[in-house]
Amino acid sequence: MNKLGFYRDNSKNLFVQDLNVNALATKYGTPLFIYDAALIENIFLKIQNAVKNVDGKIFYAIKANDNLGIIKFITSLGAGADVVSVGELKKCLKVGMKPEKIIFSGVGKDREEIEFAIKKRIKQLNVESREELLDVIEIAEKFKKNIRIALRVNLDIKAKTHAKISTGDEYSKFGISSKEILKVCNFTKKSNYVTLHGLAIHIGSQIFDYSLFYKTYYELEKLANNLNKNGFNIKSLDLGGGFGVDYEKYNFHKFSELKKITEKIFHNKKYEICFEPGRSLIADSGILVTKVIRTKNSRRKSFLIVDAGMNNLIRPTLYNAFHRIEPIKLNNIRKNKVVDVVGPICETGDFFALDRKLQEMLKNELIAIMSTGAYGTVMSSNYNSRKNAKEILIYKGKDYIIKKEISFNESIKSQIIPSF
Ligand code: LLP
């Protein structure tokens, strides 16, 4: 294998490992998500290296990409999982992840989900309110089963990110205010089946200002120390995810800053330290390949109408998110043109880029929407009765179809060919 991730050969064709993306798109059809397992592994090792001196453990946030093949591959690297629904939990178990490597987060777990998690003896339930704690206690008592919990704390820290993905201040629905945490901790004494094992936090996603992580981690540790002085036995701190991905540059990370921060705060290794990266682990390793159905020049605008729609990738319209767009084949002779890259869906919001300068593209040619490994296919829908895009994983120079859903007639082995 030559290089990591997506790169160009001398004739300017886009490649992944030794495979020509154009050939893959011809083989599988478009729209098509392509993921590079080697790049996922490379980034995983970088995160692992950043947190190794504090014995940090990685629990991949499944919500970023819950394709069974991706979960299975990341499991094979040694990661655990952060899940937020029984569906995600079942997927992890299906690909062979051990329950003791699974953390269950989320503000609205219902009774069925709590019951399932308790019975499966997962590592930890992250509880987000006094009300949820009472439900957990009731269910654990009913089945006489032990469960370890962490309380998710809200430290009222405003993350500088898009309002829809900022979760750390007291106006958001997440966590228990640090002012009320002692009271809630006391409730855990009501049951011998429920053990208060840790504190958890996640202030938001797509964060670049690492001083916010410093403040968060520092204050969380201080809070744990105080609670322990009050007779509790907090052993674990779950620090969440949120590490920003620069969608304009490719494969650019600030994990060295994470290393500095965690070593400064947690060098004494008093607590087990857990991280839940999602986007930073998987975003850059995926692209969405789509075909130009036709070009359209109107009086005011030029459009590239492509065969992927906002049902396949909703981030640009939902968050005004930027994704680089690249022709699958660069052509030096062609001029650049300013275009809107849009899908076929009957909404003006169905776009991937507005007023973007791109090499002029013709009907039936292919483009790639870059860094779509995270929060791409997971947020897809069948709006306009459209199909899901196919997904393939490139592993050791070979392409494999990987599937999103557990089909009950099929075994996991027949769905995912490589055994990692
Ligand atoms: N842990 C918890 C409790 C979370 O809620 C999240 C993300 C993560 C970890 C992982 O965060 P990450 O490392 O990926 O930033 N759909 C949005 C992102 C939503 C993030 C939700 N929570 C987007 O496309 O930007």
Residues whose N, C-alpha, C, O or C-beta is under 5 A from the ligand:
A	BS01	LLP	A61 A64 S105 I165 H202 G204 S205 Q206 G240 G241 G242 F243 E276 P277 G278 R279 S280 R315 Y375
